[in-house]
């Protein structure tokens, strides 16, 4: 074989090796990728953001087919329980974990806000064309069981000129541990001393009246299929099922329709009070255009990850979520995180480690 022919073969062989190394390097160093090996991550919790999280998982999966992520919408109470018991890789909750829950966990858990949403009052009243309006005390009295008829004078006072039926009101509430319930009862405890004293706030309150439904899906189904009902769900569930939503009088005295802008206004009015750990209630916010039953929702992760590959997959997914993923929020009726909260969420994500080593 001639020297020139050997040289040509050597050049081809070296080129092929270099190409292979370059391909491997690109695969391992791609933006936000979690390595070429397949990794499976399981999350569970809040039903409030579930429509958005399912969209995120679908879109992220297209970009990173080696990362297999699943999310089960079992309620915030279930998400907190399972992350504490370490039966999932990440939890999710609309209600921030309590100090007691955090102390009882086997390791430090960080709260990463992902999006904002509205808890709405929805109802099933035949032939009601315009949206109803509710003041805080009327909402509290309905869910305390004190207002029993749709044509009660207190409801009528909020809705002048509206013909209300004489039908009995059937209240629908969550039957499972629920961040949506925690947000709703947190609001009621702020606006009604009687509610605060008799029921209080929490993921599993002792409801004075009504029937239960599991998840936002269950409550929505009960209301949609049962005349004369009233209940509370996340805005996306009411919209998807074409259920009406009420305007609610806010702290400034204005009746506000739940919307992305009104939720953003609630976040803006509460931004100065955001603590370092990002656990905050923004119900009954002071802004003139703030929707009063607004909330952040959170992903819960251990600050120190036992499995570096899973930890890397989680932080990369969350980083994508609070940046690219926010672009899907509005179409699903969630409010994107304000820019300053994105920066603070970035810091929380960057604080997650595996055996003391940063994962981003």
Helices and strands as residue ranges (DSSP letters): H 3-28, E 39-45, H 50-63, E 67-73, H 76-85, E 90-93, H 99-104, E 109-123, E 133-134, H 136-144, H 153-158, E 170-174, H 179-191, H 193-198, E 211-213, H 215-225, E 229-234, H 235-240, E 244-245, E 247-249, E 255-256, H 260-270, G 271-273, E 294-302, H 308-323, G 324-328, G 330-332, H 339-350, E 353-354, E 357-358
